[in-house]
Amino acid sequence: MMKWTLIPLALSLAACDATPPPQPKTAPTPNPVFQTQIQEMKKARAVEGQVMDAAQAQRKQIDDATQQ
């Protein structure tokens, strides 16, 4: 009975490896499936800056109009 519990225990301990797997030295390339979405996100970030600038200019115009 004891050897039936020791064998799985020994096998499970032998299967454990303390060393981590080697990491690739190059930067991972984006998956080409998502390339379209990545490009659209970049465009959206660029447009967001323009929209924020326009909103700030509009707020300034409103503030100037209400102060007079």
C-alpha positions as CSV (number, residue, x, y, z in Angstrom):
1,M,0.0,0.0,0.0
2,M,2.8,2.4,0.8
3,K,4.5,2.0,-2.5
4,W,1.3,2.9,-4.3
5,T,1.3,6.3,-2.6
6,L,5.0,6.8,-2.9
7,I,5.1,6.2,-6.7
8,P,2.7,9.1,-7.6
9,L,4.4,11.3,-5.1
10,A,7.8,10.6,-6.5
11,L,6.6,11.1,-10.1
12,S,4.9,14.4,-9.3
13,L,8.1,15.7,-7.6
14,A,10.2,14.6,-10.5
15,A,7.9,16.5,-12.9
16,C,8.5,19.8,-11.2
17,D,11.3,21.8,-12.7
18,A,12.6,24.9,-10.8
19,T,14.2,26.6,-13.8
20,P,11.9,29.0,-15.7
21,P,11.6,28.5,-19.5
22,P,13.9,30.7,-21.5
23,Q,12.5,34.0,-22.7
24,P,13.0,35.2,-26.3
25,K,15.4,38.1,-26.6
26,T,13.6,39.9,-29.3
27,A,10.5,41.9,-28.8
28,P,7.3,40.0,-29.7
29,T,5.8,41.1,-33.0
30,P,2.1,41.9,-33.0
31,N,-0.2,39.3,-34.3
32,P,-1.2,40.3,-37.9
33,V,-4.8,39.4,-37.2
34,F,-4.9,42.4,-34.9
35,Q,-2.9,44.8,-37.1
36,T,-6.0,46.6,-38.4
37,Q,-7.3,47.2,-34.9
38,I,-3.9,48.4,-33.7
39,Q,-3.8,50.9,-36.6
40,E,-7.3,52.1,-35.8
41,M,-6.4,52.6,-32.2
42,K,-3.5,54.8,-33.2
43,K,-5.7,56.9,-35.5
44,A,-8.3,57.2,-32.6
45,R,-5.6,58.5,-30.2
46,A,-4.5,61.1,-32.8
47,V,-8.1,62.3,-33.3
48,E,-8.7,62.3,-29.6
49,G,-6.0,65.0,-29.2
50,Q,-7.6,67.1,-31.9
51,V,-11.0,66.8,-30.3
52,M,-9.7,67.7,-26.9
53,D,-7.9,70.8,-28.3
54,A,-11.1,71.9,-30.1
55,A,-13.2,71.4,-26.9
56,Q,-10.7,73.4,-24.9
57,A,-10.8,76.2,-27.5
58,Q,-14.6,76.2,-27.4
59,R,-14.7,76.4,-23.6
60,K,-12.3,79.3,-23.8
61,Q,-14.6,81.1,-26.3
62,I,-17.6,80.5,-24.0
63,D,-15.7,81.7,-20.9
64,D,-14.6,84.9,-22.8
65,A,-18.2,85.5,-24.0
66,T,-19.7,85.1,-20.5
67,Q,-17.1,87.4,-18.9
68,Q,-17.9,90.4,-21.1
